[in-house]
């Protein structure tokens, strides 16, 4: 501030101050004149004149001027009448004041100087009454008069006299201030400084007007400034600010009377700093004084001054020093932004990005500053960050695209930091999804897949919407799917457990996209991939649900996707055991599948399998008939399926279990015809044989067993099969096949012996049926030989069969014996008869040797019969012709002699046979022996039986 400005400021202020002091002077002088406040003036006395004073409203009014003159005239008229010197002095003092007032009013109204009278009056009083107690008031008024006339030297001298001679005057403080002001105007700065210090150091009770203290500090600073003591001047200005702005931080809150002073003060403050070390000095001053509420104004005004002078670097230093001194101040972030603005204003654009980056770093959400900032400052910071972060992020993103290698990666990384910072700072901001999307793209460029996925997913799923999703959300969701796809390429290097975990996370990502954006065209592909994943993991229920969603999509997916979806769904239903649904789905899939699709045969197989499994399920549940129907249905729904053969085979098996023999036969016969090379074809003969047996189709059963013989893998299996086949042919009445089969068995398997015996027995019987006696006898003898050669191994059945065979042969021998008639020449026929007898007897003895009672008794009877028959035949033999009666008698006697031994042997043998009755054997042949004995020994055996009658009644 220049000196003329201060002068004008004080000239405007002094009339106001002097007017107040004049009023005070007048009011204080009157009680002294009349002896104090308790002395009441009497009416009609001079004391009543004390109330005749001009009022502010009367200044300039002609009526008031007349009244003032009248008062003055009254005082002049009164003066000669007063005898008391003190009262005379008081009236003269009063007249001098009235003259001063009149001259002042004239000067105000007409600018005419009529102050000489008042000055003369005051000077006379001082000259005549130098020791008067109230002279400080006179000096004060005189000084005012000098000041109004522009007599600065006299004004200064009068004020100096007042402060020197009246140190206890109530005008002393003001006088000192006026002196300082005059000294300052006269460039006597050191003396002015001293005067202002006395005002400052005065007892506060003597300073009725606080403005004196404020102005004293202010002018003290100017005095120091004029002397080049800039640093001390700064402290004086600080004192002014302490008084005027103890709590305020803006000039508008300062009283109107200090507004101009404040503006000048801030300017001279800046000038002082400019003469020192500028920002460094300013920082040091406040470090010494401590933080002040108006401190920011000082920094602010100083920086404005520097900017006005285009001292941009110095202005930036001011901002930096403040930030350094008050890093947590609400103004620190604002000054940081002013630095950026100043750099832009100065054209120093190269430094701006780093400054902006520093702002984000120091005042961003992750910095300590924001945690303690007040709401207003936090809001301000937010407004800056809202613009700075995207700007910095985009700048690095662009630079990354313009550079290569490590430098490019560094820019991408820095861009990612800013994009993420924006999202963290403004989670609900409309631009946050965009920033997160760019963050995801940045991570993609860096191949930071997990981070990219997280960013994209936040865009897609963390921001609620209603109705149609934002385009950016769906785009981000799909971008996360693609990022996961790229990420998955790195997993093979991971342990299996980690790989599986990652794969599950990827699947969740796919599902989120599909669920959140079902109408997005890309969700079709993602849904299909998700289905594949679920299928590969064996989560078939999920696959079915996803497939249903795919099928229900509008518009419907293309044929290819529908085919793949149908296959996955059908396979899953199959794995879940939902075979009926799987069958339906396979059929639907085949309808949309291209005819040229190489997988059609496999799908048909799966279709057949689904029906097959339905059949198995019914079988397991006990619904055998239903299972048969399903097995047979395999051929209906999938006639070309390889599984059809197994299905029909199993159907036949179940039909056998159900004893549905003919149905089973039909299925198996068709199976054999349709699948001659089937792996189960060799099992059919046995099954068919069983079915044919159950339906009494014996020959067909035998034929099947004959087929089975060729497929037998062991001799035992062949033997048993051959045995059964022979029996079936025999039961069928096909004697030829029966004989061939039995003979094949008997000739091939002499062991086991008991079965061999049965085979030989059957052969003997069959040959008997066809009249082949020679073959019959052969197999009868084979039975006898088997027992004869293995007596220890023969059981009762074997011995029975051997005995029976022997009996048959013996009967033949007996029949031959019986057929021989004794004819002449008797010796010849007798020889033949005797030979036949021996053979028959030997044959029956052989039969008896087997120890089978039924055949032993027959043998006994027949041997006796043979001998008895020979005796009878001898007696009945032909007689030679030409014998005389005597010769005939002698001849018959001779025959009797020859026949008697045979008859006697017959009796013995019959008795032996009949004796078996004592052992409990009384069969046909024993009985017949008894009957024969009745004839042979009637006296002994032909006696009537005596029956003891029963008495019906006693006594």
LUMROGU-410103 format. One line per 4 residues: number of its first residue (from 1); their letters; for each residue y, x, z of C-alpha. Coordinates in steps of 0.5 Angstrom, whole numbers, plus 500, padded with zeros to 3 digits. Each point is the difference from the previous one (the first is absolute). Layout:
BEGIN
NUM) A) Y X Z ~ ...
! end
This chain:
BEGIN
1) XXXX) 500 500 500 ~ 507 503 498 ~ 506 500 505 ~ 504 495 497
5) XXXX) 494 495 500 ~ 500 501 508 ~ 508 500 500 ~ 500 493 497
9) XXXX) 494 498 504 ~ 504 501 507 ~ 506 498 497 ~ 497 493 499
13) XXXX) 497 500 507 ~ 506 503 504 ~ 504 494 500 ~ 495 496 502
17) XXXX) 498 504 506 ~ 508 501 502 ~ 501 493 500 ~ 494 499 505
21) XXXX) 503 505 504 ~ 507 498 500 ~ 498 493 502 ~ 496 503 506
25) XXXX) 506 504 501 ~ 505 494 501 ~ 495 497 504 ~ 499 505 505
29) XXXX) 508 502 501 ~ 502 493 502 ~ 496 500 507 ~ 503 507 502
33) XXXX) 507 497 499 ~ 499 494 504 ~ 496 503 506 ~ 492 498 498
37) XXXX) 496 494 498 ~ 501 496 507 ~ 508 500 499 ~ 501 493 497
41) XXXX) 507 500 496 ~ 505 495 502 ~ 503 495 495 ~ 506 502 497
45) XXXX) 499 507 502 ~ 499 506 495 ~ 493 500 501 ~ 499 494 496
49) XXXX) 502 504 494 ~ 493 504 500 ~ 497 494 496 ~ 505 501 495
53) XXXX) 496 504 495 ~ 498 499 493 ~ 494 498 497 ~ 496 502 494
57) XXXX) 501 493 497 ~ 508 501 501 ~ 500 507 496 ~ 504 499 494
61) XXXX) 503 494 502 ~ 508 499 500 ~ 499 496 506 ~ 496 505 504
65) XXXX) 505 505 498 ~ 506 496 503 ~ 496 499 506 ~ 498 508 500
69) XXXX) 507 501 500 ~ 502 495 505 ~ 495 503 505 ~ 503 507 498
73) XXXX) 507 498 501 ~ 498 496 507 ~ 497 507 502 ~ 506 504 498
77) XXXX) 505 495 504 ~ 495 500 506 ~ 500 508 500 ~ 507 501 503
81) XXXX) 499 495 505 ~ 494 504 503 ~ 502 504 506 ~ 492 503 501
85) XXXX) 500 506 496 ~ 492 499 499 ~ 501 493 497 ~ 506 502 495
89) XXXX) 495 506 498 ~ 494 494 499 ~ 505 496 496 ~ 502 505 496
93) XXXX) 493 502 498 ~ 499 493 499 ~ 506 500 495 ~ 497 506 497
97) XXXX) 493 497 499 ~ 504 493 497 ~ 504 505 495 ~ 493 503 498
101) XXXX) 497 493 499 ~ 506 498 496 ~ 500 506 495 ~ 493 500 499
105) XXXX) 501 493 498 ~ 505 501 495 ~ 496 506 498 ~ 494 496 498
109) XXXX) 504 494 497 ~ 506 504 496 ~ 497 507 500 ~ 507 502 503
113) XXXX) 500 506 505 ~ 504 497 507 ~ 496 504 505 ~ 506 505 501
117) XXXX) 502 495 506 ~ 493 500 503 ~ 499 508 500 ~ 507 501 503
121) XXXX) 499 495 505 ~ 493 504 502 ~ 503 507 500 ~ 506 498 504
125) XXXX) 495 497 505 ~ 496 506 500 ~ 506 504 501 ~ 503 497 505
129) XXXX) 494 498 504 ~ 495 506 499 ~ 496 499 506 ~ 499 493 499
133) XXXX) 493 498 502 ~ 499 495 493 ~ 503 505 496 ~ 493 501 496
137) XXXX) 501 493 498 ~ 507 502 497 ~ 497 506 497 ~ 495 496 497
141) XXXX) 505 495 497 ~ 504 506 497 ~ 494 503 497 ~ 499 493 496
145) XXXX) 507 500 498 ~ 500 507 497 ~ 493 498 497 ~ 503 494 497
149) XXXX) 506 504 497 ~ 495 506 498 ~ 503 505 504 ~ 493 503 501
153) XXXX) 503 506 504 ~ 504 496 505 ~ 494 496 500 ~ 495 506 502
157) XXXX) 505 503 505 ~ 501 493 504 ~ 492 499 500 ~ 499 507 502
161) XXXX) 506 499 506 ~ 496 494 502 ~ 493 503 501 ~ 503 506 503
165) XXXX) 505 496 505 ~ 495 494 501 ~ 493 502 500 ~ 498 494 504
169) XXXX) 504 495 495 ~ 496 495 497 ~ 503 502 494 ~ 497 507 501
173) XXXX) 493 499 496 ~ 504 497 494 ~ 506 505 500 ~ 495 505 500
177) XXXX) 496 497 494 ~ 507 499 496 ~ 502 507 502 ~ 493 502 496
181) XXXX) 502 496 494 ~ 507 503 500 ~ 497 507 501 ~ 495 499 494
185) XXXX) 505 497 496 ~ 504 506 501 ~ 493 504 498 ~ 500 503 507
189) XXXX) 493 499 500 ~ 498 504 506 ~ 505 496 505 ~ 498 494 497
193) XXXX) 493 501 502 ~ 502 502 507 ~ 504 493 500 ~ 494 496 498
197) XXXX) 495 504 505 ~ 505 498 505 ~ 499 493 498 ~ 493 500 500
201) XXXX) 499 504 506 ~ 505 495 504 ~ 497 495 505 ~ 497 494 497
205) XXXX) 504 496 504 ~ 507 502 497 ~ 497 498 493 ~ 502 493 500
209) XXXX) 499 500 493 ~ 493 502 497 ~ 503 502 493 ~ 504 506 503
213) XXXX) 493 503 502 ~ 497 499 493 ~ 506 502 496 ~ 501 506 505
217) XXXX) 493 502 498 ~ 501 499 493 ~ 506 504 500 ~ 497 505 504
221) XXXX) 495 501 494 ~ 506 500 495 ~ 503 505 504 ~ 494 505 500
225) XXXX) 499 498 493 ~ 507 503 498 ~ 499 506 504 ~ 493 501 496
229) XXXX) 496 499 506 ~ 495 495 496 ~ 494 500 505 ~ 504 498 506
233) XXXX) 504 495 496 ~ 493 497 498 ~ 499 499 508 ~ 506 497 501
237) XXXX) 499 495 494 ~ 493 499 504 ~ 504 498 506 ~ 504 495 496
241) XXXX) 494 497 497 ~ 496 500 507 ~ 506 495 502 ~ 501 496 494
245) XXXX) 493 499 498 ~ 496 501 506 ~ 494 495 498 ~ 502 499 493
249) XXXX) 497 503 493 ~ 505 497 495 ~ 508 500 499 ~ 500 492 500
253) XXXX) 498 499 507 ~ 506 505 502 ~ 506 496 502 ~ 506 499 495
257) XXXX) 505 505 504 ~ 495 506 498 ~ 497 498 493 ~ 505 505 497
261) XXXX) 500 505 505 ~ 492 500 499 ~ 501 501 492 ~ 504 506 501
265) XXXX) 496 503 506 ~ 494 500 495 ~ 504 503 495 ~ 502 505 504
269) XXXX) 493 501 503 ~ 498 502 493 ~ 506 504 499 ~ 498 504 506
273) XXXX) 493 501 498 ~ 502 502 494 ~ 503 506 503 ~ 494 502 504
277) XXXX) 493 500 498 ~ 500 492 498 ~ 493 497 501 ~ 498 506 505
281) XXXX) 506 499 504 ~ 499 492 500 ~ 493 501 502 ~ 502 505 506
285) XXXX) 505 496 502 ~ 496 494 502 ~ 495 504 502 ~ 505 503 505
289) XXXX) 503 493 502 ~ 493 496 500 ~ 499 494 495 ~ 505 495 499
293) XXXX) 500 493 498 ~ 506 501 495 ~ 496 507 498 ~ 498 497 493
297) XXXX) 507 498 498 ~ 502 507 501 ~ 494 502 495 ~ 502 495 496
301) XXXX) 507 501 499 ~ 499 507 499 ~ 495 499 495 ~ 505 495 496
305) XXXX) 505 505 501 ~ 496 506 496 ~ 497 495 495 ~ 508 498 498
309) XXXX) 501 507 499 ~ 493 501 496 ~ 497 505 505 ~ 493 497 499
313) XXXX) 497 506 503 ~ 504 499 507 ~ 499 493 500 ~ 492 501 500
317) XXXX) 501 505 505 ~ 503 495 505 ~ 495 495 498 ~ 494 505 502
321) XXXX) 504 503 506 ~ 500 493 503 ~ 493 498 498 ~ 498 507 503
325) XXXX) 504 498 506 ~ 498 493 501 ~ 493 499 496 ~ 498 494 504
329) XXXX) 507 497 499 ~ 501 493 496 ~ 505 504 495 ~ 495 506 499
333) XXXX) 496 496 494 ~ 507 497 498 ~ 502 507 499 ~ 494 502 497
337) XXXX) 501 495 494 ~ 508 502 500 ~ 497 507 498 ~ 496 497 495
341) XXXX) 506 496 497 ~ 505 507 501 ~ 495 504 496 ~ 500 494 494
345) XXXX) 508 500 501 ~ 500 508 499 ~ 495 500 494 ~ 495 504 504
349) XXXX) 494 496 498 ~ 495 505 501 ~ 500 500 507 ~ 500 492 501
353) XXXX) 492 499 499 ~ 499 505 506 ~ 505 497 504 ~ 497 493 499
357) XXXX) 493 502 501 ~ 503 503 507 ~ 503 493 501 ~ 493 497 499
361) XXXX) 497 505 504 ~ 505 500 506 ~ 501 493 501 ~ 494 497 497
365) XXXX) 495 496 503 ~ 496 506 502 ~ 506 504 503 ~ 502 500 507
369) XXXX) 507 497 499 ~ 498 493 498 ~ 496 499 506 ~ 506 500 504
373) XXXX) 505 497 495 ~ 504 494 502 ~ 499 494 496 ~ 506 501 496
377) XXXX) 499 507 498 ~ 493 498 499 ~ 502 495 495 ~ 505 505 496
381) XXXX) 494 505 500 ~ 495 495 497 ~ 506 498 495 ~ 500 508 498
385) XXXX) 493 501 500 ~ 499 494 496 ~ 503 503 494 ~ 499 508 501
389) XXXX) 492 499 501 ~ 499 497 493 ~ 505 504 497 ~ 497 507 503
393) XXXX) 493 497 499 ~ 501 499 492 ~ 504 506 499 ~ 493 504 502
397) XXXX) 496 496 496 ~ 504 501 494 ~ 500 507 502 ~ 493 500 500
401) XXXX) 499 498 493 ~ 505 505 498 ~ 496 506 503 ~ 493 502 500
405) XXXX) 495 503 505 ~ 502 502 507 ~ 507 498 499 ~ 498 493 497
409) XXXX) 495 499 506 ~ 506 502 505 ~ 504 495 497 ~ 495 494 500
413) XXXX) 498 502 507 ~ 508 499 502 ~ 500 494 496 ~ 494 497 504
417) XXXX) 504 502 507 ~ 506 496 498 ~ 496 494 497 ~ 496 500 507
421) XXXX) 506 500 504 ~ 503 495 496 ~ 494 495 502 ~ 500 502 507
425) XXXX) 508 499 501 ~ 500 494 496 ~ 493 496 501 ~ 503 494 498
429) XXXX) 505 502 495 ~ 499 497 493 ~ 500 506 497 ~ 495 503 504
433) XXXX) 494 498 496 ~ 503 503 494 ~ 501 507 504 ~ 493 499 503
437) XXXX) 497 499 493 ~ 504 507 498 ~ 497 503 506 ~ 493 498 497
441) XXXX) 502 503 493 ~ 502 506 503 ~ 494 501 504 ~ 496 499 494
445) XXXX) 504 505 496 ~ 498 505 506 ~ 493 497 500 ~ 500 498 507
449) XXXX) 496 494 499 ~ 499 498 507 ~ 508 500 501 ~ 501 497 493
453) XXXX) 495 494 502 ~ 503 499 507 ~ 507 499 496 ~ 498 496 495
457) XXXX) 496 495 505 ~ 506 500 504 ~ 504 497 494 ~ 494 495 498
461) XXXX) 499 497 507 ~ 505 502 505 ~ 505 495 498 ~ 499 493 500
465) XXXX) 502 495 495 ~ 499 493 498 ~ 498 497 493 ~ 499 505 495
469) XXXX) 499 507 502 ~ 506 505 498 ~ 498 504 494 ~ 501 507 504
473) XXXX) 495 498 505 ~ 494 498 495 ~ 502 507 496 ~ 500 504 507
477) XXXX) 493 496 501 ~ 497 502 494 ~ 503 507 500 ~ 496 501 507
481) XXXX) 494 498 497 ~ 501 505 494 ~ 502 506 505 ~ 494 498 504
485) XXXX) 496 501 494 ~ 503 507 499 ~ 499 502 507 ~ 492 498 500
489) XXXX) 500 506 495 ~ 501 505 505 ~ 494 496 505 ~ 494 504 497
493) XXXX) 502 506 504 ~ 500 496 507 ~ 494 499 504 ~ 496 494 499
497) XXXX) 503 496 506 ~ 507 501 498 ~ 499 499 493 ~ 497 493 502
501) XXXX) 506 499 505 ~ 505 501 494 ~ 496 496 496 ~ 500 494 505
505) XXXX) 508 501 500 ~ 500 500 493 ~ 496 493 500 ~ 505 497 505
509) XXXX) 506 502 495 ~ 497 497 494 ~ 499 493 504 ~ 507 500 503
513) XXXX) 502 501 493 ~ 496 494 497 ~ 501 496 506 ~ 508 501 500
517) XXXX) 501 499 493 ~ 494 496 497 ~ 504 497 494 ~ 502 507 498
521) XXXX) 496 502 493 ~ 498 507 503 ~ 497 497 506 ~ 494 498 495
525) XXXX) 498 507 499 ~ 501 502 508 ~ 496 494 502 ~ 494 502 495
529) XXXX) 500 507 503 ~ 500 498 507 ~ 494 495 498 ~ 497 506 498
533) XXXX) 501 504 506 ~ 498 495 504 ~ 493 499 496 ~ 499 508 501
537) XXXX) 501 499 507 ~ 495 495 500 ~ 505 495 503 ~ 497 494 496
541) XXXX) 504 494 503 ~ 507 503 499 ~ 498 501 493 ~ 498 493 499
545) XXXX) 507 498 503 ~ 503 505 495 ~ 496 497 494 ~ 502 493 502
549) XXXX) 507 502 500 ~ 500 504 494 ~ 496 494 496 ~ 506 495 503
553) XXXX) 506 504 497 ~ 505 497 496 ~ 500 501 494 ~ 492 502 500
557) XXXX) 498 507 499 ~ 498 502 493 ~ 492 500 499 ~ 499 507 501
561) XXXX) 503 500 507 ~ 496 493 501 ~ 494 503 498 ~ 501 506 505
565) XXXX) 502 495 506 ~ 494 496 498 ~ 495 506 501 ~ 503 502 506
569) XXXX) 500 493 503 ~ 493 499 498 ~ 497 507 502 ~ 504 499 507
573) XXXX) 497 493 501 ~ 493 502 498 ~ 501 506 506 ~ 502 495 505
577) XXXX) 494 496 498 ~ 504 494 497 ~ 495 500 494 ~ 501 493 498
581) XXXX) 508 501 499 ~ 498 507 497 ~ 496 497 495 ~ 506 495 498
585) XXXX) 505 506 500 ~ 495 504 495 ~ 500 494 495 ~ 507 499 500
589) XXXX) 501 508 499 ~ 495 500 494 ~ 504 494 497 ~ 507 504 500
593) XXXX) 496 507 499 ~ 501 503 493 ~ 493 499 496 ~ 501 507 498
597) XXXX) 500 502 507 ~ 495 505 502 ~ 499 498 507 ~ 498 493 498
601) XXXX) 492 502 501 ~ 502 502 507 ~ 504 494 502 ~ 494 496 497
605) XXXX) 495 504 505 ~ 505 499 505 ~ 500 492 499 ~ 493 500 500
609) XXXX) 500 504 506 ~ 504 495 504 ~ 495 494 498 ~ 495 505 502
613) XXXX) 503 501 507 ~ 501 492 501 ~ 492 500 499 ~ 499 505 505
617) XXXX) 504 497 505 ~ 497 493 499 ~ 493 504 501 ~ 502 503 506
621) XXXX) 503 493 503 ~ 493 497 498 ~ 502 496 494 ~ 495 503 496
625) XXXX) 500 494 495 ~ 507 501 499 ~ 499 508 500 ~ 495 499 494
629) XXXX) 506 496 496 ~ 505 505 501 ~ 495 505 498 ~ 499 497 493
633) XXXX) 507 498 499 ~ 501 507 499 ~ 497 500 494 ~ 505 494 498
637) XXXX) 506 503 502 ~ 499 507 498 ~ 494 500 495 ~ 501 507 497
641) XXXX) 500 503 508 ~ 495 505 502 ~ 500 497 506 ~ 497 493 497
645) XXXX) 493 504 500 ~ 501 501 508 ~ 502 493 501 ~ 495 497 496
649) XXXX) 495 504 504 ~ 502 498 506 ~ 500 493 498 ~ 493 501 499
653) XXXX) 499 503 507 ~ 503 494 503 ~ 496 495 496 ~ 494 504 502
657) XXXX) 503 499 508 ~ 501 493 498 ~ 493 499 497 ~ 503 497 494
661) XXXX) 495 504 496 ~ 501 497 493 ~ 507 501 501 ~ 499 507 502
665) XXXX) 495 501 494 ~ 505 498 495 ~ 505 504 503 ~ 496 506 500
669) XXXX) 497 499 493 ~ 507 499 497 ~ 502 507 504 ~ 494 504 497
673) XXXX) 502 497 493 ~ 507 502 501 ~ 500 506 504 ~ 493 504 498
677) XXXX) 503 507 502 ~ 503 497 507 ~ 499 505 506 ~ 496 494 503
681) XXXX) 496 498 494 ~ 494 503 503 ~ 500 496 507 ~ 500 493 495
685) XXXX) 492 500 499 ~ 499 500 508 ~ 505 494 501 ~ 498 497 494
689) XXXX) 493 500 502 ~ 501 497 507 ~ 504 495 496 ~ 494 498 495
693) XXXX) 495 500 506 ~ 505 495 504 ~ 500 496 494 ~ 492 501 499
697) XXXX) 502 503 493 ~ 494 505 502 ~ 499 504 493 ~ 508 501 499
701) XXXX) 500 503 507 ~ 494 504 498 ~ 504 502 494 ~ 506 502 504
705) XXXX) 495 504 505 ~ 497 504 494 ~ 507 502 498 ~ 501 502 507
709) XXXX) 494 505 500 ~ 503 504 495 ~ 507 501 504 ~ 496 501 506
713) XXXX) 502 507 503 ~ 494 501 504 ~ 493 499 500 ~ 500 496 506
717) XXXX) 505 495 496 ~ 496 500 494 ~ 494 498 504 ~ 503 495 504
721) XXXX) 503 497 494 ~ 494 500 495 ~ 496 497 506 ~ 505 494 500
725) XXXX) 500 499 493 ~ 493 500 499 ~ 500 494 505 ~ 505 496 497
729) XXXX) 497 501 493 ~ 494 497 503 ~ 503 495 504 ~ 503 498 493
733) XXXX) 494 499 497 ~ 501 506 495 ~ 493 503 501 ~ 501 505 495
737) XXXX) 506 503 503 ~ 497 499 507 ~ 494 504 498 ~ 504 505 496
741) XXXX) 505 501 506 ~ 494 500 505 ~ 496 505 497 ~ 506 504 499
745) XXXX) 501 500 507 ~ 493 501 502 ~ 499 506 495 ~ 507 503 503
749) XXXX) 500 499 507 ~ 493 501 504 ~ 504 500 506 ~ 502 497 504
753) XXXX) 492 498 500 ~ 501 493 503 ~ 505 498 494 ~ 496 503 495
757) XXXX) 494 496 503 ~ 504 494 499 ~ 502 502 493 ~ 493 501 498
761) XXXX) 498 493 503 ~ 506 497 496 ~ 497 503 494 ~ 493 498 501
765) XXXX) 502 493 501 ~ 505 500 493 ~ 494 503 496 ~ 495 495 503
769) XXXX) 505 495 497 ~ 500 503 493 ~ 493 501 501 ~ 500 507 499
773) XXXX) 494 501 505 ~ 499 508 498 ~ 508 501 503 ~ 499 495 505
777) XXXX) 494 504 503 ~ 503 506 499 ~ 506 498 505 ~ 495 497 505
781) XXXX) 496 507 500 ~ 507 503 501 ~ 501 496 506 ~ 494 502 503
785) XXXX) 501 507 498 ~ 507 500 504 ~ 496 498 506 ~ 494 504 499
789) XXXX) 504 507 499 ~ 505 499 506 ~ 496 496 505 ~ 505 502 506
793) XXXX) 506 498 496 ~ 497 493 498 ~ 503 494 504 ~ 497 493 501
797) XXXX) 504 498 494 ~ 497 506 496 ~ 493 499 502 ~ 500 492 499
801) XXXX) 503 502 493 ~ 494 505 499 ~ 495 495 503 ~ 503 494 495
805) XXXX) 499 505 494 ~ 493 502 502 ~ 498 493 501 ~ 503 498 494
809) XXXX) 495 506 497 ~ 495 498 504 ~ 500 493 498 ~ 500 502 493
813) XXXX) 494 504 501 ~ 497 494 504 ~ 501 496 494 ~ 497 505 496
817) XXXX) 494 500 504 ~ 499 492 501 ~ 501 500 492 ~ 493 504 499
821) XXXX) 494 496 500 ~ 493 503 501 ~ 496 499 494 ~ 494 503 497
825) XXXX) 498 505 500 ~ 502 500 507 ~ 500 507 502 ~ 506 501 495
829) XXXX) 504 494 502 ~ 499 502 507 ~ 502 507 499 ~ 507 497 497
833) XXXX) 500 495 506 ~ 499 505 505 ~ 505 505 497 ~ 505 495 500
837) XXXX) 498 498 507 ~ 502 507 502 ~ 506 500 497 ~ 502 493 503
841) XXXX) 498 502 507 ~ 504 507 499 ~ 506 496 498 ~ 500 496 506
845) XXXX) 498 505 505 ~ 506 504 497 ~ 504 493 501 ~ 498 500 507
849) XXXX) 501 507 501 ~ 508 499 500 ~ 499 496 507 ~ 504 494 498
853) XXXX) 496 494 503 ~ 501 495 495 ~ 497 504 495 ~ 495 503 504
857) XXXX) 497 493 502 ~ 500 499 492 ~ 496 506 499 ~ 495 499 505
861) XXXX) 499 493 498 ~ 500 502 493 ~ 495 506 501 ~ 495 495 504
865) XXXX) 501 496 494 ~ 498 505 495 ~ 494 502 504 ~ 498 492 501
869) XXXX) 502 499 492 ~ 495 505 498 ~ 495 497 504 ~ 501 494 497
873) XXXX) 501 503 493 ~ 493 503 501 ~ 497 494 502 ~ 503 496 494
877) XXXX) 499 506 495 ~ 496 498 494 ~ 493 500 500 ~ 496 504 496
881) XXXX) 496 496 495 ~ 493 499 499 ~ 498 501 508 ~ 495 496 503
885) XXXX) 501 496 506 ~ 497 505 504 ~ 504 506 497 ~ 506 495 500
889) XXXX) 499 499 508 ~ 499 508 501 ~ 506 501 496 ~ 504 495 504
893) XXXX) 497 503 506 ~ 502 507 498 ~ 507 497 498 ~ 501 498 507
897) XXXX) 498 506 503 ~ 505 503 496 ~ 506 495 501 ~ 498 500 508
901) XXXX) 504 506 502 ~ 506 498 496 ~ 500 494 503 ~ 499 503 507
905) XXXX) 506 505 499 ~ 504 494 498 ~ 498 497 506 ~ 502 506 504
909) XXXX) 507 501 497 ~ 502 492 500 ~ 498 501 508 ~ 504 506 500
913) XXXX) 506 497 497 ~ 499 493 504 ~ 500 504 506 ~ 508 502 499
917) XXXX) 501 493 503 ~ 499 503 506 ~ 506 505 499 ~ 504 494 498
921) XXXX) 499 500 493 ~ 498 494 497 ~ 503 499 493 ~ 497 497 494
925) XXXX) 495 506 499 ~ 497 500 507 ~ 499 492 499 ~ 497 501 494
929) XXXX) 495 505 503 ~ 498 495 505 ~ 499 495 495 ~ 496 505 496
933) XXXX) 496 501 506 ~ 499 493 501 ~ 496 500 494 ~ 497 507 501
937) XXXX) 498 499 507 ~ 500 492 501 ~ 496 501 506 ~ 505 504 504
941) XXXX) 506 498 497 ~ 499 493 497 ~ 500 496 507 ~ 504 494 501
945) XXXX) 506 501 505 ~ 499 496 507 ~ 507 497 502 ~ 501 498 508
949) XXXX) 502 493 500 ~ 506 499 505 ~ 500 495 505 ~ 505 495 500
953) XXX) 500 497 506 ~ 497 503 507 ~ 495 496 505
! end
